[in-house]
Amino acid sequence: MGWWGRVLVIAAAGRLITTALLLAFANAQPANAWTGASPSYPDFASMWDGRWYQIVAFAGYPSELPLTADGHVGENAWAFMPVYPAVVRVLMGLTGLDWAVAAVIVSVLATLAATLVFYRLMLLVLDESTALFSVVLFSVAPLSPILQVAYAESLNLLLLASALYLVLTRRYLAALPVVTVMCFTRPSGLAFSLFLVLHVLVRWIRRGSTGDSVRDIVPPFALAVASGLFGLAWPAIAWGVTGSLTAYTDTELAWRSAYIGHGHLVPFAPWYQGLSWWATHGLGLPGSAWWGILGVAVLVALATLGLLSRPARRLGVDLRLWLASYLIYLLAVFFPQSSTFRLLVPLFPAAGAFAVPRSRAYRIGIVLASIAAQVWWISIAWRVDGYDWTPP
């Protein structure tokens, strides 16, 4: 069996485990806003944001932003990018399948393809055995259920893994179309642009030992600029269609208004605001401002220690630069709540670092812990318990 066969067997086993877990939860699922009691797998897998992607696929985007009773922009389709629903709609047209089934098929196929690319990416920095075990961790990861439901994460993961592979193998021109599509699948262009800027900076600093010239640095720098422009393109399109400069950010902010009210996006403030809110309203602790400051400081310290750890160093400079860039992006713009777990999926190269230890007890333990964490995530985030306080 070739390398692709071994990887696909592992990937399929991971998806079967997750399917069994989702079916068990679906069987126990009461009737809710999206499905009846004990829904089928496709119906259970197309809840939550899956319904928004379905709206995009059939109705597109509003030219007028919906307003709440107090005059603020409400939740609407502009928060969801067009590539994934477009691909699902094409499959529906070719096969006659309904939305839910077609969406799951697209997600699963994209995940299997992403797993193959992930293995090739890990082979650039790890030995074959460790790379293969990293595929195991990738396939049973705590957030892996999101890769087989009607969400864009699986398709974005395929594009992101491919873009990282092309950058690490210095094929910047080939990466351009991949990055372009990726930027209209999930909001990742600005983080990828930051990664490329850091990548260029490191190459420039090391030019004395690598022999890189200015000419060698131009392609990755051009890709960095393009990624940044594509990252800003969707907010610009929303502005052009609706006439509101802040249409996209106002739409995204609508989802956090239930926690902290309406306001403007202030870079690097959301985590401070969120952790302060959770300390006060979630845990009932006094001095919420200090908890926000302390929480952010602790998270930054833990991330720094993780990136500097010996297993992480095995990933090489470039993959750690991506991890750092995406973490900085999350810190700058996202508000911490239950969907933040899903937003950690682009940190998937970290699976390679977790795969480095060779102890059999460790490896069995981390696989079992990952599967247990899947159960926990489905329980708190995907299953509908009658009150929408933990959206996935």
Secondary structure, 3 states (H helix, E strand, C coil): CCHHHHHHHHHHHHHHHHHHHHHHHHHCCCCCCCCCCCCCHHHHHCCCHHHHHHHHHHHCCCCCCCECCCCCECCCHHHCCCHHHHHHHHHHHHHCCCHHHHHHHHHHHHHHHHHHHHHHHHHCCCCHHHHHHHHHHHHHCCCHHHHHCCCCHHHHHHHHHHHHHHHHCCCHHHHHHHHHHHHCCCCCHHHHHHHHHHHHHHHHHCHHHHCCCHHHHHHHHHHHHHHHHHHHHHHHHHHHHHCCCCHHHHHHHHCCHHHHCCCCCCCCCHHHHHHHHHHHHHCCCCCHHHHHHHHHHHHHHHHHHHHHCHHHHCCHHHHHHHHHHHHHHHHHHCCCCCCHHHHCHHHCCHHHHHCCCCCHHHHHHHHHHHHHHHHHHHHHHHCCCCCCCCCC
